[in-house]
Every structure is written in structure tokens, then in C-alpha cells.
């Protein structure tokens, strides 16, 4: 039975924070390997990320991971956040280069390393390992990072992150399992032996999923767009269709030896619960009852 892990984004209000905690407690029933909380562009959600992790600590029976980026921060600032994670019991960091905050109505701002900061994710991984024995996950891109010079250079950058001490890579989401499998083959050929975990996005509203895909450079097959045409306003059909489509992706990967799936939950429990069940993860009611207080 494959392992699973879940990703959340920090809530912006007390009401949404309470809702997120309930979602995390429900998903704990599937005994995930870890739950991670994202870190906004340019570190914009730093305080909310820390507060979310503090609220979850001790209230969910799952190891927690905090995201951390290099953008717009000195090494000292980044190191302080890492130490704050360690102090609240978060011993796992998802280490990312990160992207500059977007300005509404303006073109994307190119990434520029902070003059006194960690320049790239590999540097960040190496720095974190000097602070404490963190477990570290990094990002990988089955369809190549939008700023990479080439697919092969993108693999080289991934290898640098592993060589710096990363324990696993979690991929950007994708809608064609063959793209992940070909990427994994290229990584192995390049000498990468550590786990590459597929990032899976349960499809909620198709329009939202396609928008996310455009933002991060993930392709959407034409047949998938056609399949979801007109169902955004038909929630019962949409949820069933999404479960079937994404489960097919997961089952294809499982058949090719994938042993760990990372779900981008969008802070919702039902779609991810459905997919975990289809993967054979059985709910532990004892965990729910003991940590739902």
C-alpha cells in the first residue's frame, strides 16, 4: 500500500484556520507520512505559516513540514525561520528557491537572488543541514521548470539539491502520468537514486485547475479539457469525474512502482480522502477520535 502526504496553505482568518485544523485532523486518519504547510511568494505568509504549524502541532498525529524559500530574505532571516520551525517541533523542511510576489496587473518579476541570501535551493539545503539535522524535501518538475535552460539542465539542478543533502523531491502536479514516468527515468539515468514523489492535484473546479496549470507550466491534455467542459457548475458530476480521472493517474503510477503520493489538498478533505481510499489507504478511526478535540 503506497504512502501518502498532504499539503496545505496557511489560512488567512481565524475561522478558516479552525476549518483547516478540522481538515487536517480528518486527513490524519489516512496515516500520512507528513503534512506540509506552504510559504507564500517572497515569504509573504511567513507568520501565518508558522502560526498554522503551531496550531497543528500536538493536535494532529502526523509529522509536520514547513516550506521555506530563498526569495527576498537574507541568510540570517531564513536561518531564523528554520530555527523557529525546529523550536516548535517541525523537523522537516520543504526547501524551495521560491518566486517573487506577483503584482496584480504587472508582468511576472524575474527571480533575483538576495545579495545576502541563499541564491538557490541547493544552497538553502546545504545551509539548513548546518543548522540542524532537518529532513528536507525539494521540488522537481516533470515538464521542466519554466526558467530552466533545458530539460537536462533542470535534472542537473535537481541532482545538485540531492547532492547538497535533500532526502526526497516532490514534483509539480501534472495531468499526464507518462510525463512523470519519463522524468523519473531521466533522473535515474543522471544518477539520482533518492525518492521522487509525484505531486497530485485533485481537480476541483476545472477552470481553477487549468489556471493553476498555466501559472506553473503544467500542460493540460486537450481530451481532459474536453471531458470537463461544462461541468464546473454541476458539482456532483464534477466530483465523480475528478475522482475517476485523478485515480487513473494514480493507478498508472502505482503500477509503475510509485510508492508515495503527495496530494495538494487545497485545504479540502473530501477529494483527497476519496483518492486515498481508492489507493487502498484505510481510515484509522482511533486517530480521528484521539486528535479531533
N, C-alpha and C positions, 0 to 999 in steps of 0.2 A: 504494500500500500504506500503510495507516494507521500512525502511530507508536503506540508503547505505552510505558507507565511502570508501575512496580511499587511497592507499599507494604508495608513490614514493620513488625512491632512488636519492641522490644528483648527479647532473651532474658533469662531470669531465672537461668540456671545456665550454667556453663562448657560443659557437654555440649550444651545447647540452642543456645548461641552458636556452637559448632562446626558444628552442624546447619544453623543459619541461614546461615552463611557458605557452606556447600555449596549450599544452595538458591539463594542469590544468584548464585553462580558458574554454576550450571546455567542460570538465567534470563538471565544476561548474553548467552547465545548468541542471544537474540532481539533484541539490539542496542537495548535500551530507551533512550528519551530521558533518563530519570533513574530512580534508585531512592531512595525516601524511607523514613525511619525515624520512627515516631511518638513522641510525647511524652506521657506518662501524664497523667491528670486532675490538675490542680493542679500540674503539673510533677513528679509523683511518680516518673517514670522518668528524670529529667534525666541522672543519672550513667550509667545503663545505655544511654540513647540515645547519649550522647557516646562511650561505650566501644564500642558496636556500630559506629558510624560510623568510629571509629579502626581497628577490626579490618577493616572492609570496604575502607577507603581503601588503594589500591595493590594490592588483591587481587581487585578486580572492575574490569573495563574499562568502567565506566559512571559518569557524573557522579552524585554523591550529594546528597541533600537532607535537611536535618534539620527536624523540626517544632519549633515554638516557640509558647508560649501566654502570655497575659497574667495568668492566674489566680495569686493568692497570691504575687505577686512584685513587687518594686519595679522601676522602670525600670533602675536600676543592675544588679540581678541579671539581668534579661532581656538587657541590653546585654552583660553579661559572657559569657553563653551564646552570644550571636551572635558575639562576638569569638573565643570558643573554637572555634566552627564554622569560622570563616574561617581560623584558625590551623592547623587540621588539613586544610585544603583543601576544605571544604564551602562552596561559594559560592552555594548555593540554599537558601532557607528557605521552608517551608510555614507561613505566619503565620496563627495562629488566636486567637480570643478564648479558647476553651477552656471547660471546665466544672469546677466544684468537685469534689473527690474524693467518691465515693459512700460513705456509711456503711451497712454491712450492717444491714438491718432498719429503717432510718430512711428517711423520705421524702426525695426529692431536695432538695438545698440550693440556693436561688436564687442566681444569679450576682450577685456584688457586686464592683465594681472595687476594686482595691487603692488605698489613699489616695495612695500614691506611685508607682503603676504606670501602665502604659498601660491606658486604660479599655476600649478596644475594638480590634478587629482593624485598623481603618483607622488608628488612632493608632499601632499597632505597626508597620504597613507604613511609615508616614512616618518613624518613628524608626529603623527598620532601614536605610532609604535614606540616613540621615545618617551611619551607622556605616561602611558600605562599599557598593560597587555590587552588592549581592546581586541575584540572580534571585529573584523572590518569587511564590509561588503562594498563593492564598487559597481559602476554602471557599465553596461555593454549594449551595443547597437546592432542588431541583426541586419538592419538595412543601411548601416553605416551612419555615423554621426554627421549631421548636416554640414559641419565645418571641417570635416576630415578631408585631407588631400586625396585619399583613395581608400578603397576597402582594405587594402593590405596595410596602409599606414595606420588605419583605425585598429586593426588587430595588433599592430606593434605597440600602440599606446595602451591597449588592454594588457598586453604582456608586461609592460613597464609597471603597471599598477599591481599586478600579481608579484612581480619581482621585488616590489617595494614592501610587500607584506600582506596584501589583501588575501582574504580567505575564500571569497566567492565573488562572482559577478551576478548581478540581476539585470536582465535585459529590459530595454524599452519594450512596450507592448507591440504586438503585431497581429495581423489577421490571416496570415498565410503561414502555416506551420513549417512548410518546406524552407522558408527563408531562415527560420531559426535553425533547422537541421543543417542546412548548408553552412551557415555561420559557425555552428559548433564544429563541423568538420574542418573548416579553415583554421579555427582556433587550435584544435588538436594538432593539426599539421604544423602549426607555428610553434609547437612545444608547450602549449598551455594544458596543464593537467588538473587544475583545480576546478571546482564545480561552476558551471554556467547555468543559472536558474532562469527559466523563461518567465517574463512578466506577463501576466494575463489580465486583460481588461474586460470584466463583464459588461456587455453592451446594455446600457440603459436606453436613453433616448439616442437614436441613431444620429440625429443631427449633431448632438453634443460629441458623440464618439468620433464622427468624421472630422469635426473641428479640432479635437484633441490630436487626431492623427496628422492633420495638416500642420499643426504647430510644431510637432516633433519629428516630422519627416517619415511617418509610417504610412505605407501605401494601403489603400482600401480596394480590394478586387471589385471590378465592375459588377460581377454577379452578386456580391454581397450587398452593394448599394441597391441593386435592383430588388433583392429579396426583402429589404427593409423599407422599400418605397411605400409611403402612405401609412405605415403602422405606428408612427410616433404618437398619434392620438388614439391608439387602440391598445391601452396598457395590457390587458390580458393576453392578446395575441403577441404583442411585442415581448413580454417577459418570457413566454413559452418559446418563441422563435430565438430569442437571445440565448436561452439555456441550451437549446439544441445546437446552435451554431458554435458557441464557445466550447461546449462539451466535445464536439467533434475535433476541435483544435487540440484540446487537452488529451483526448484519447489517442490521437495520432502521435502526439509527443510521448505519451506513456508507452505506446507500442514500440517506440524507438529508444526506450531505456531512460527516459526522463524520470527522475525520482523526487523532484522537488518543484512545486509550482508556487509562484509569488503572485498574489491577487491584489490588484489596485481596486480597493473596495469602494472608493468614492464615498466613504463613511456610511455605507448602507450594508445591512447584513443579509437580506433575502437573496440577492443574486449570487453572492459568494457562497452562502450556505447551500444553495441548490447545486452549485458546481462541485463543492466539497463532497456532497452526498453522492453525486454521480461518479466521483473519483474513488468512492469507497470509504471515505472518512466517516466513521461512526461518531455521533454526538455522545459526549460524556456528560450525562445529566448531573452527575455529582459535582463536576467542576462548575456548572452553571449555578447550582444551588448554593455552593460554598462561597462563590465570589460575586453574587448578584446583590449583595447587601449595600 
